[in-house]
Amino acid sequence: MRKSILLLLFLGIATSLKAQFFIAGGHFKGGIPVSKLKQAVDKTFFPTLSGILLYEFYAQPIQAGLEVSYGIYGTKMEVRNDLYPGFVEDFRIRRNNNYTSGMAVFRYLPSMTSKLTPFVEIQVGANYLYSRFKIRPTIFEDVVEAGKDMQDWAFAYKVGGGIQVPLPGIDGGKLELRVNYQDGGNMQFLTRGDTNYLPDKGDGEFEYKPRNSPLQLINVSVGIVVYDAFR
C-alpha cells in the first residue's frame, strides 16, 4: 500500500513538472539615482548585467524565481612612485567600485494570451557594495598587493513592471523591456573620487570619504528571455 501511494505521488509530481516550465534570460540594466542617493551621488550611474531564472506555475499568471546582478559603478587608475618607502618605481593602482545584488522575483501577468505580454513585478533581496584595489608595476605584470577598501550590504526591494515582445528566429525567445524602482536600507560605500593617498602620513595611508545612503534607483533594463528554456 505504501509503495502504491509513493508511486502515485511520484507520477503526480512528474506530470505536474512536465506541464510547467522555466524561463531563463539575461539583462543589461542602468540605474539612475533618485531621492537620498541622488543627493549623495548625483551623477553616478549604476550599470549592471544580470541573469534571471523564473518558474511559471501551471495555468496560473504567476512566475517566481531569482535574479542575480553584477556591475562596476566607478573605476579609477593612477600611477604613483611613492607607495612604498624606499622604492621610487612606478606602480599602477586600479580601484573598482562593485555592485552585486541577489533578489527573489515575483511576477504577475495580466494577460497570458496576447502577443505582447505585460507584467508587474516585485523583487526582494539584498545589495552588496564593495571597493577593491590592485597594485602592480604594469598591466602585464603580477599583482603586488590587492584587497578591499570598503564593503557593506543591506536589505533591498524593487517594484515595477515591463513588457515582453516575441523574437522571430528564437523559439520561445522574447525581448523584455522593464522599469522598476529600487529602495532599501542605508549603505556605506565609496565612489570614484572618495579615496585619496596621503604619502606624507606615516608610511603612506589611504584616506576615505564614504557616502551613506539607501541605494535608491530607477532601473531601466533591456534583455532577452527564453520560455521553456530547458525542454
C-alpha positions as CSV (number, residue, x, y, z in Angstrom):
1,M,0.0,0.0,0.0
2,R,2.8,2.4,0.9
3,K,4.6,1.7,-2.4
4,S,1.5,2.4,-4.3
5,I,0.9,5.7,-2.6
6,L,4.6,6.7,-3.2
7,L,4.3,5.7,-6.9
8,L,1.1,7.7,-7.4
9,L,2.7,10.7,-5.7
10,F,5.8,10.4,-7.9
11,L,3.7,10.2,-11.1
12,G,1.7,13.2,-10.0
13,I,4.8,15.3,-9.3
14,A,6.4,14.2,-12.6
15,T,3.2,15.0,-14.6
16,S,2.9,18.4,-12.9
17,L,6.5,19.4,-13.6
18,K,6.2,18.2,-17.2
19,A,3.3,20.6,-17.7
20,Q,5.2,23.6,-16.2
21,F,8.3,25.2,-17.4
22,F,11.2,27.5,-16.6
23,I,12.1,30.9,-18.2
24,A,15.8,31.9,-18.4
25,G,17.5,35.0,-19.7
26,G,19.8,38.0,-19.2
27,H,19.5,41.8,-19.0
28,F,21.6,44.9,-19.3
29,K,20.4,47.5,-16.7
30,G,21.1,51.1,-16.0
31,G,20.4,52.6,-12.6
32,I,19.7,56.3,-12.2
33,P,20.0,57.7,-8.6
34,V,16.9,59.3,-7.1
35,S,15.9,60.8,-3.7
36,K,18.6,60.5,-1.0
37,L,21.0,58.7,-3.3
38,K,20.8,61.5,-5.8
39,Q,21.7,64.0,-3.1
40,A,24.7,61.8,-2.2
41,V,26.0,60.8,-5.7
42,D,24.1,63.0,-8.2
43,K,25.9,62.0,-11.4
44,T,26.9,58.4,-10.6
45,F,25.5,55.8,-13.0
46,F,24.9,52.2,-11.9
47,P,25.2,49.8,-14.9
48,T,24.7,46.1,-14.2
49,L,24.4,42.8,-16.1
50,S,22.0,40.2,-14.7
51,G,20.9,36.6,-15.1
52,I,17.3,35.6,-14.3
53,L,15.6,32.3,-13.8
54,L,11.8,32.1,-13.4
55,Y,9.3,29.2,-12.8
56,E,5.8,29.6,-14.3
57,F,3.1,27.9,-12.3
58,Y,0.7,25.7,-14.4
59,A,-2.4,27.5,-15.7
60,Q,-1.6,30.5,-13.4
61,P,-0.5,34.0,-14.4
62,I,2.3,33.8,-11.8
63,Q,6.0,33.5,-12.1
64,A,8.6,33.2,-9.4
65,G,12.4,32.9,-9.4
66,L,15.7,34.6,-8.8
67,E,17.7,37.4,-10.4
68,V,21.5,37.9,-9.7
69,S,23.2,41.1,-10.9
70,Y,26.7,42.5,-11.1
71,G,28.2,45.8,-12.2
72,I,31.0,48.3,-11.7
73,Y,29.7,51.8,-11.0
74,G,33.1,53.5,-10.9
75,T,36.7,52.8,-11.7
76,K,39.9,54.8,-11.2
77,M,43.5,54.2,-12.2
78,E,46.6,56.2,-11.1
79,V,50.3,55.7,-11.4
80,R,52.5,56.6,-8.3
81,N,56.1,56.2,-7.3
82,D,55.6,56.9,-3.6
83,L,53.5,53.9,-2.5
84,Y,56.3,52.0,-0.7
85,P,59.0,53.7,1.4
86,G,62.5,53.2,-0.1
87,F,61.1,52.5,-3.6
88,V,60.8,55.0,-6.4
89,E,59.4,52.7,-9.0
90,D,56.1,53.5,-10.7
91,F,53.1,51.4,-9.6
92,R,49.6,51.3,-11.1
93,I,46.7,51.4,-8.6
94,R,43.4,50.2,-10.1
95,R,40.3,50.6,-8.0
96,N,36.9,49.3,-8.9
97,N,33.6,50.1,-7.1
98,N,31.5,46.9,-7.5
99,Y,27.8,46.4,-7.1
100,T,26.2,42.9,-6.7
101,S,22.6,42.0,-6.0
102,G,20.6,38.9,-5.4
103,M,16.8,39.1,-5.5
104,A,13.8,36.8,-5.3
105,V,11.4,37.7,-8.1
106,F,7.6,37.5,-8.1
107,R,5.7,38.4,-11.3
108,Y,2.0,38.7,-12.2
109,L,1.0,38.5,-15.9
110,P,-2.4,40.3,-16.5
111,S,-2.6,38.7,-20.0
112,M,-1.0,35.4,-21.0
113,T,-2.6,35.1,-24.4
114,S,-1.8,38.4,-26.1
115,K,1.1,38.8,-28.5
116,L,2.6,41.4,-26.2
117,T,3.0,40.1,-22.7
118,P,2.8,42.8,-19.9
119,F,3.8,42.0,-16.3
120,V,4.1,43.6,-12.9
121,E,7.0,42.6,-10.7
122,I,8.2,42.7,-7.1
123,Q,11.7,41.8,-6.0
124,V,13.0,41.2,-2.5
125,G,16.6,40.5,-1.5
126,A,19.9,42.3,-0.8
127,N,22.5,44.6,-2.3
128,Y,26.3,44.3,-1.7
129,L,28.7,47.1,-2.5
130,Y,32.4,46.7,-2.2
131,S,35.5,48.6,-3.5
132,R,38.6,46.6,-4.5
133,F,42.1,47.7,-5.4
134,K,45.0,46.1,-7.2
135,I,48.6,47.4,-7.3
136,R,51.0,46.2,-9.9
137,P,54.1,47.6,-11.8
138,T,52.4,47.4,-15.2
139,I,49.2,45.9,-16.6
140,F,51.1,42.9,-17.8
141,E,52.8,42.0,-14.5
142,D,51.7,40.2,-11.5
143,V,49.7,41.9,-8.7
144,V,51.9,43.1,-5.9
145,E,49.0,43.9,-3.5
146,A,45.2,43.6,-3.6
147,G,42.3,44.0,-1.2
148,K,39.1,45.6,-0.3
149,D,38.9,49.2,0.8
150,M,35.3,49.1,2.0
151,Q,32.2,46.8,1.8
152,D,28.6,46.9,3.0
153,W,25.3,45.2,2.3
154,A,21.7,45.9,3.0
155,F,18.1,44.6,2.5
156,A,16.6,45.9,-0.7
157,Y,13.4,45.6,-2.8
158,K,12.2,46.6,-6.2
159,V,8.8,47.4,-7.6
160,G,8.0,47.8,-11.3
161,G,6.9,46.1,-14.5
162,G,7.5,45.7,-18.2
163,I,6.5,44.1,-21.4
164,Q,7.7,41.2,-23.5
165,V,7.8,41.1,-27.3
166,P,8.2,37.9,-29.3
167,L,11.6,37.5,-31.1
168,P,11.4,35.9,-34.5
169,G,14.0,33.2,-35.1
170,I,14.4,32.3,-31.4
171,D,12.0,29.5,-30.3
172,G,10.3,30.8,-27.2
173,G,12.5,33.9,-27.2
174,K,11.2,37.3,-26.1
175,L,12.7,40.8,-25.9
176,E,12.0,42.1,-22.4
177,L,11.8,45.8,-21.6
178,R,11.5,46.7,-17.9
179,V,11.5,49.6,-15.5
180,N,11.5,49.4,-11.7
181,Y,12.1,51.5,-8.6
182,Q,14.6,50.2,-6.0
183,D,15.0,51.1,-2.3
184,G,16.3,49.5,0.8
185,G,18.5,50.0,3.9
186,N,21.3,52.5,4.3
187,M,24.7,51.5,3.0
188,Q,28.2,52.9,3.3
189,F,30.1,52.9,0.1
190,L,32.8,54.7,-2.0
191,T,32.5,56.4,-5.4
192,R,35.3,57.2,-7.9
193,G,36.6,60.3,-6.1
194,D,36.3,59.2,-2.5
195,T,39.7,57.7,-2.0
196,N,43.0,59.7,-1.7
197,Y,46.5,58.6,-1.0
198,L,48.5,60.6,1.6
199,P,52.2,59.8,1.1
200,D,53.4,62.1,3.9
201,K,51.2,60.5,6.6
202,G,53.1,57.7,8.3
203,D,54.5,55.3,5.7
204,G,51.7,56.4,3.4
205,E,48.0,56.0,4.1
206,F,44.7,56.0,2.1
207,E,42.1,58.5,3.2
208,Y,38.4,57.5,2.6
209,K,35.4,59.8,2.4
210,P,32.5,57.3,2.2
211,R,28.9,58.1,1.2
212,N,25.9,56.9,3.3
213,S,22.6,56.4,1.6
214,P,19.9,53.9,0.7
215,L,20.5,52.5,-2.9
216,Q,17.5,54.3,-4.4
217,L,17.5,53.9,-8.1
218,I,15.2,54.0,-11.2
219,N,16.4,50.9,-13.1
220,V,15.8,50.6,-16.8
221,S,16.7,47.3,-18.4
222,V,16.6,45.5,-21.8
223,G,17.1,41.8,-22.1
224,I,16.2,38.5,-23.7
225,V,14.3,35.7,-22.0
226,V,13.5,32.2,-23.4
227,Y,10.4,30.4,-22.4
228,D,10.7,26.6,-21.7
229,A,14.4,27.1,-21.7
230,F,15.4,23.6,-20.5
231,R,13.0,21.4,-22.6
